[in-house]
Amino acid sequence: MNAIPVSESATVDYAACRGFSGYLSEDAYTAETSTSWSWSELRNINYYLDALHSEICTVNPEKRNHYEGIARWFRAYFYYGKLTEYGAVPWFEHCLSNTDLDEMYKGRDSRDVIIGHIIEDLDFAAEHITTETSVGNSLITKYTAWALKSRACLFEASFRKYHGVSGTKYSVKALYEQCVDACNKLMSSNKFSLNHTTVSDDYMNGNSMGAYRSLFYSREVLTNEVILGRVASKAENVFGEANWRYNSGSYGNGYCLSRAFVQTYLKTDGSAYSDKQAYSTLSFKQEFENRDTRLKQTVKGPNYAMKGGSTFNKVADIVNEVAPTGYHPIKFVEDYIYKDNKAENENCYPIFRYAEVLLNYAEAKAELGTITATDWQNTIGALRKRGDISSSSAAVTSLPTTVDPYLKEVFYPKVTSAVIMEIRRERAIELVYEGFRFNDLKRWAEGKRVETVPWTGIHISALDTAIDVNGDGVNDYFFTTKDVSEVTPAQKLIYVQIIPDGSDEQGLRADPNPGGGYDLRYELALKRKWYDDGRQYLKPIPAQIVRDYAGRGYSIQQNPGW
């Protein structure tokens, strides 16, 4: 929760990187691999909770309940993480001593028990936490409790629905209803709204920031939308490192979006980009014309420039494999080249924001079959309007009736509902790079997309030709299968090697497009793998833990496939 989730690119379908997570590679991850099976954070929380209810605690009941609510929020957050990673886990209500062996080595409680306690903790937190606001909304409030409850209940409801998991206390319908209820409470509070403020600073170099990117760029948390924020402070030496991660060839890992995903952004008239004639052969510059403006606020577009930057700071740094597909992220980046080799980002970022709550609400209502046109306009439509999609378009005003064939073919082959399909489109675009995607794929039982969605890059007109992709009159790339020793000095500066077909070497391929030109594609030496038995939907209980249980005369059940 304390860092920008840049590592998301190593575990998802829509973004490429130079080094993929071993968890998603064949035979690279086993129950012997070190995991996040750790309980020290929970011990600290329960120690605090036990102390609150001890005889030595003299805090008055109202204040005690307030502090208990905060602690229980953190316990719910802790267990939400365990639920998404391992499924059923042991529930520990109190801090244990080293003699409580039966409790310490208890088996796994059911998913019903875990989600039930999460709901109870968050309901208590929402009722008793008295904090309403704080600097940068950096403290836990009842609104944070409702936001987390909506997230947790949506995850568990959809995981159960799409994986065929049943419960005795909570049905799928009941969990979706819990999500809707939490969203309704937060929405009806009128404390938050979508941000429409655009920030600026001395680094922007004339870039059009936009209200969407401002949420991740501002040096002050935009508390109109951000429910819980992470505050950076130069005075207190609290910095981020997004520039270093996204713009450095040594510290970063080549995080970049795929063209397969970029093509899901709608046009400003509300129509699908893939409906456009010959869309697959449009140039990089053409791709950004009349598109949802969140696209150019998420990756470097044709008009992007950094203060103190060169050509390679204006366009994606494919030359040094910083963003090999050509779709270079800027969502969390400050537009100043000085920050590209150090952890000195001064921009704040959201942990929970109102846009997610709107998406949670729309999805839960759609899954319940109760979503209305008004619901759509107030959630999906409102988010699209912020991306400058026409407010009069059907994409904003009306429930969709036709399933997008492109989304179905590439991302969601099992989806038959046009409403669900469009909500998934919107969720991926609005929350890209914020750490949601892998859990979304898991709960929808769409893990196979991690293996099958191609890591395609920009379309180019030709090989062995200097190319100006952003139309500023300066050549940006020279794509070739030739060795660098075979090209001219001018070409060396913009040289990008294309790996020939049939080679196992990691790097860029150039696939001929039937309409002319080539489509870049980034290929790893270590191939992506999603096992058909679905084992990766849940991490394994570490084998050493299983052995520790057995050594004490206890047992704990392993997750399937491990």
ROTINU-618592 format. One record per residue (C-alpha): residue in one letter; x, y, z. Coordinates in pm, whole numbers, padded with zeros to 5 digits, always signed. Example, Ala and Ser with C-alpha at 12.3 -4.5 7.8 and 13.67 -1.06 7.14 Angstrom:
2
a+01230-00450+00780/s+01367-00106+00714/
END
This chain:
562
m+00000+00000+00000/n+00301+00229+00037/a+00439+00218-00315/i+00317+00284-00667/p+00237-00063-00809/v+00484-00050-01097/s+00545-00424-01068/e+00191-00483-01196/s+00339-00502-01544/a+00513-00827-01456/t+00189-01009-01375/v-00075-00890-01620/d-00192-00926-01977/y-00209-00571-02108/a+00148-00456-02040/a+00485-00582-02155/c+00813-00581-01968/r+01166-00714-02012/g+01144-00961-01724/f+00827-01152-01652/s+00721-01281-01312/g+00835-01636-01244/y+00491-01706-01105/l+00360-01691-01460/s+00633-01895-01625/e+00635-02270-01673/d+00804-02467-01393/a+00961-02147-01252/y+00746-02134-00938/t+00673-02408-00686/a+00555-02446-00328/e+00922-02420-00231/t+00937-02063-00367/s+00929-01790-00103/t+00589-01620-00085/s+00405-01357+00118/w+00285-01610+00379/s+00370-01383+00671/w+00164-01297+00979/s+00381-01045+01164/e+00169-00751+01049/l-00145-00922+01179/r+00025-00995+01511/n+00095-00624+01554/i-00268-00537+01476/n-00411-00799+01712/y-00166-00703+01986/y-00297-00349+01962/l-00660-00463+01962/d-00607-00688+02264/a-00439-00401+02450/l-00734-00172+02375/h-00959-00414+02562/s-00721-00485+02849/e-00768-00364+03204/i-00486-00111+03176/c-00658+00074+02888/t-00841+00375+03033/v-00945+00541+02707/n-01312+00637+02707/p-01542+00408+02502/e-01597+00648+02214/k-01225+00705+02158/r-01150+00337+02211/n-01405+00243+01946/h-01251+00497+01710/y-00903+00348+01749/e-01042-00003+01735/g-01213+00085+01408/i-00883+00198+01259/a-00708-00122+01370/r-00990-00336+01238/w-00968-00156+00903/f-00604-00258+00880/r-00692-00614+00980/a-00956-00626+00707/y-00702-00491+00457/f-00452-00755+00568/y-00700-01038+00528/y-00827-00906+00196/g-00471-00949+00069/k-00456-01303+00204/l-00795-01387+00052/t-00693-01270-00294/e-00362-01457-00280/y-00441-01780-00094/g-00819-01808-00065/a-00910-01979+00261/v-00660-01904+00539/p-00658-01932+00920/w-00845-01651+01094/f-00667-01522+01406/e-00878-01298+01629/h-00619-01234+01900/c-00246-01211+01952/l-00109-01560+02027/s+00151-01670+02280/n+00410-01936+02201/t+00214-02190+02405/d-00109-02157+02202/l-00011-02440+01969/d-00361-02558+01881/e-00454-02208+01771/m-00117-02132+01615/y-00132-02447+01400/k-00503-02438+01326/g-00622-02531+00980/r-00763-02298+00719/d-01093-02130+00787/s-01340-02115+00499/r-01370-01826+00255/d-01706-01758+00422/v-01536-01706+00757/i-01270-01477+00612/i-01502-01253+00408/g-01748-01250+00698/h-01485-01116+00937/i-01368-00863+00677/i-01724-00734+00648/e-01767-00723+01027/d-01440-00536+01075/l-01523-00281+00806/d-01879-00229+00928/f-01740-00159+01275/a-01480+00077+01129/a-01740+00268+00926/e-01963+00307+01232/h-01703+00413+01487/i-01415+00597+01316/t-01467+00966+01383/t-01203+01111+01149/e-01367+01290+00857/t-01075+01457+00681/s-00698+01486+00703/v-00408+01634+00509/g-00421+01465+00171/n-00692+01231+00305/s-00401+01024+00433/l-00585+00892+00741/i-00840+00611+00760/t-01203+00725+00767/k-01544+00559+00744/y-01530+00641+00372/t-01212+00437+00341/a-01395+00153+00517/w-01681+00163+00268/a-01437+00180-00023/l-01244-00125+00098/k-01567-00313+00168/s-01687-00251-00187/r-01353-00378-00322/a-01344-00689-00105/c-01708-00788-00158/l-01684-00738-00535/f-01374-00956-00548/e-01528-01237-00344/a-01866-01226-00521/s-01715-01250-00867/f-01450-01504-00767/r-01727-01729-00637/k-01946-01672-00943/y-01682-01734-01208/h-01505-02017-01025/g-01820-02195-00909/v-01737-02154-00539/s-02029-02176-00297/g-02065-02049+00059/t-02296-02131+00347/k-02335-01782+00494/y-02280-01554+00193/s-02423-01624-00150/v-02283-01461-00461/k-02592-01241-00474/a-02551-01138-00110/l-02189-01035-00166/y-02275-00828-00472/e-02547-00663-00263/q-02295-00589+00014/c-02075-00421-00249/v-02365-00212-00379/d-02463-00113-00025/a-02110+00006+00060/c-02089+00201-00266/n-02431+00358-00205/k-02328+00477+00139/l-02014+00638+00008/m-02181+00788-00298/s-02476+00928-00102/s-02241+01095+00147/n-02165+01355-00123/k-01810+01378+00010/f-01644+01282-00317/s-01680+01335-00689/l-01475+01278-01001/n-01189+01523-01034/h-01218+01781-01311/t-00930+02000-01193/t-00616+02021-01407/v-00286+02085-01231/s+00026+02240-01380/d+00389+02297-01289/d+00713+02430-01435/y+00805+02091-01583/m+00509+02041-01811/n+00672+02191-02119/g+00334+02274-02268/n+00195+01922-02223/s-00181+01898-02192/m-00217+01746-01848/g-00589+01679-01818/a-00798+01609-01509/y-00733+01234-01520/r-00352+01246-01514/s-00365+01529-01261/l-00478+01274-01000/f-00139+01103-01028/y+00073+01411-01100/s-00035+01664-00842/r+00196+01746-00552/e-00112+01777-00336/v-00360+01492-00311/l-00674+01588-00500/t-00910+01511-00215/n-01223+01579-00416/e-01175+01230-00565/v-00904+01062-00359/i-01053+00881-00059/l-00716+00766+00076/g-00396+00918-00053/r-00023+00871-00025/v+00138+01210+00040/a+00485+01295-00090/s+00687+01564+00085/k+01021+01712-00011/a+01045+01880+00330/e+01002+01545+00508/n+01212+01351+00256/v+00919+01136+00140/f+00952+01070-00232/g+00824+00838-00500/e+01031+00675-00773/a+00799+00653-01072/n+01032+00844-01306/w+01318+00614-01216/r+01106+00304-01268/y+00939+00405-01592/n+01214+00609-01760/s+01535+00428-01665/g+01677+00144-01868/s+01875+00010-01572/y+01643+00052-01274/g+01317-00003-01458/n+01210-00321-01631/g+01078-00191-01959/y+00721-00143-01843/c+00496-00045-02132/l+00146-00103-02262/s+00064-00328-02554/r-00107-00214-02871/a-00363-00487-02808/f-00474-00288-02503/v-00429+00058-02655/q-00680-00042-02921/t-00949-00082-02653/y-00966+00295-02590/l-01281+00438-02749/k-01296+00720-02999/t-01432+01053-02877/d-01760+00990-03059/g-01807+00684-02836/s-01746+00422-03104/a-01492+00142-03080/y-01151+00217-03230/s-01152-00130-03388/d-01462-00026-03588/k-01248+00222-03778/q-01157+00114-04128/a-00802-00020-04155/y-00740+00063-03788/s-00460-00193-03764/t-00239-00001-04007/l-00286+00347-03865/s+00036+00519-03762/f+00130+00605-03404/k+00030+00967-03459/q-00304+00870-03613/e-00381+00640-03319/f-00413+00935-03084/e-00646+01138-03303/n-01002+01169-03169/r-00943+00914-02894/d-01043+00896-02529/t-00801+01154-02386/r-00700+00922-02103/l-00481+00750-02362/k-00247+01048-02403/q-00260+01101-02026/t-00144+00743-01967/v+00132+00701-02227/k+00353+00938-02427/g+00151+01068-02721/p+00263+01258-03032/n+00268+01595-02852/y+00447+01485-02536/a+00775+01644-02423/m+00980+01649-02103/k+01160+01951-01962/g+01527+01916-02048/g+01446+01621-02271/s+01569+01501-02608/t+01384+01327-02889/f+01379+01009-02680/n+01198+01188-02401/k+00934+01311-02643/v+00856+00963-02771/a+00884+00620-02617/d+01241+00509-02557/i+01241+00197-02770/v+01608+00249-02856/n+01723+00158-02504/e+01437-00090-02440/v+01290+00140-02175/a+00948+00099-02338/p+00998-00156-02617/t+00640-00164-02747/g+00639+00213-02802/y+00363+00288-02549/h+00564+00450-02273/p+00378+00512-01941/i+00355+00865-01801/k+00059+00826-01565/f+00269+00856-01247/v+00565+01040-01404/e+00674+01401-01352/d+00768+01574-01678/y+01125+01649-01579/i+01423+01451-01705/y+01626+01533-01391/k+01412+01286-01195/d+01466+00992-01428/n+01766+00848-01243/k+01670+00895-00879/a+01386+00849-00631/e+01279+01212-00606/n+00923+01218-00734/e+00721+01478-00545/n+00380+01385-00685/c+00125+01220-00459/y-00097+00930-00562/p-00425+00767-00467/i-00469+00438-00283/f-00848+00451-00291/r-01036+00688-00518/y-01395+00757-00607/a-01360+00632-00966/e-01300+00279-00838/v-01614+00298-00624/l-01817+00396-00932/l-01672+00103-01123/n-01739-00136-00835/y-02098-00014-00815/a-02160-00049-01189/e-02015-00399-01203/a-02203-00527-00899/k-02532-00380-01024/a-02472-00530-01369/e-02397-00873-01221/l-02718-00848-01016/g-02911-00752-01329/t-03036-00429-01170/i-02825-00165-01345/t-03025+00115-01506/a-02948+00374-01772/t-02922+00632-01493/d-02671+00413-01308/w-02473+00387-01631/q-02471+00762-01690/n-02358+00830-01331/t-02074+00576-01337/i-01935+00453-01670/g-02075+00751-01856/a-01926+01000-01610/l-01581+00842-01639/r-01600+00847-02017/k-01710+01211-02025/r-01396+01297-01828/g-01203+01133-02111/d-01373+01377-02352/i-01598+01112-02502/s-01906+01291-02634/s-02166+01339-02363/s-02439+01272-02617/s-02294+00943-02741/a-02462+00612-02662/a-02139+00505-02490/v-02215+00766-02222/t-02594+00774-02209/s-02722+00423-02273/l-02674+00065-02162/p-02486-00115-02440/t-02661-00388-02635/t-02387-00522-02864/v-02078-00713-02755/d-01759-00566-02902/p-01607-00845-03116/y-01252-00714-03064/l-01276-00728-02684/k-01435-01071-02703/e-01168-01212-02932/v-00863-01069-02757/f-00955-01025-02390/y-01284-01178-02275/p-01395-01473-02493/k-01643-01601-02233/v-01838-01276-02187/t-02179-01265-02355/s-02323-00955-02185/a-02258-00626-02363/v-02295-00438-02033/i-02039-00654-01852/m-01804-00628-02150/e-01812-00249-02152/i-01766-00228-01774/r-01455-00443-01809/r-01327-00218-02086/e-01381+00086-01870/r-01230-00069-01557/a-00907-00163-01734/i-00866+00182-01891/e-00953+00389-01583/l-00745+00183-01338/v-00451+00090-01562/y-00122+00054-01371/e-00290+00102-01034/g-00247-00259-00926/f-00597-00398-00994/r-00555-00597-01312/f-00419-00929-01186/n-00687-00960-00918/d-00950-00870-01177/l-00827-01143-01411/k-00824-01390-01123/r-01174-01316-00998/w-01317-01330-01353/a-01141-01664-01416/e-00957-01500-01708/g-00603-01590-01605/k-00535-01743-01945/r-00524-01390-02090/v-00184-01348-01922/e-00056-01607-02167/t-00259-01531-02479/v-00290-01151-02514/p-00008-01050-02750/w+00250-00794-02642/t+00216-00599-02964/g+00383-00266-03026/i+00340+00032-03256/h+00271-00009-03625/i+00557+00102-03853/s+00556+00165-04224/a+00884-00006-04313/l+01210-00159-04193/d+01555-00015-04274/t+01405+00333-04293/a+01436+00621-04047/i+01090+00691-03902/d+00943+01005-03748/v+00652+00870-03542/n+00524+01189-03378/g+00541+01417-03682/d+00780+01677-03538/g+01025+01651-03827/v+01284+01456-03629/n+01351+01089-03701/d+01291+00878-03392/y+01373+00518-03484/f+01557+00303-03736/f+01418-00051-03717/t+01633-00316-03880/t+01746-00678-03861/k+02101-00562-03941/d+02374-00555-03679/v+02448-00210-03540/s+02792-00225-03706/e+02622-00227-04048/v+02432+00102-04018/t+02540+00465-04063/p+02643+00689-03770/a+02314+00880-03789/q+02120+00553-03785/k+02315+00427-03484/l+02161+00703-03269/i+01810+00574-03337/y+01896+00208-03400/v+01646-00055-03289/q+01728-00417-03358/i+01454-00644-03489/i+01505-01011-03401/p+01455-01239-03703/d+01174-01495-03700/g+01278-01834-03565/s+01523-01690-03313/d+01480-01768-02942/e+01650-01440-02852/q+01450-01194-02644/g+01350-00871-02813/l+01135-00706-03077/r+00987-00883-03375/a+00831-00711-03676/d+00525-00901-03797/p+00410-00814-04150/n+00064-00655-04144/p-00169-00779-04423/g-00260-00416-04491/g+00103-00312-04531/g+00390-00226-04300/y+00481-00409-03981/d+00348-00453-03630/l+00607-00464-03354/r+00581-00743-03099/y+00794-00792-02788/e+00894-01151-02723/l+01052-01284-02404/a+01300-01567-02385/l+01107-01699-02085/k+00756-01771-02211/r+00439-01674-02031/k+00241-01970-01897/w-00101-02008-01738/y-00158-02367-01636/d-00480-02524-01761/d-00549-02666-01416/g-00585-02310-01285/r-00334-02347-01001/q-00217-01986-01037/y-00551-01847-00924/l-00426-01918-00572/k-00069-01916-00448/p+00063-02229-00280/i+00091-02257+00095/p+00472-02265+00132/a+00598-02622+00151/q+00803-02533+00458/i+00484-02428+00639/v+00323-02760+00552/r+00630-02938+00692/d+00627-02721+01005/y+00266-02816+01068/a+00342-03186+01021/g+00645-03162+01250/r+00417-03038+01528/g+00157-03305+01463/y-00085-03079+01274/s-00185-03045+00911/i-00285-02769+00672/q-00441-02827+00332/q-00243-02723+00023/n-00405-02528-00261/p-00494-02731-00576/g-00219-02799-00828/w+00073-02724-00596/
END
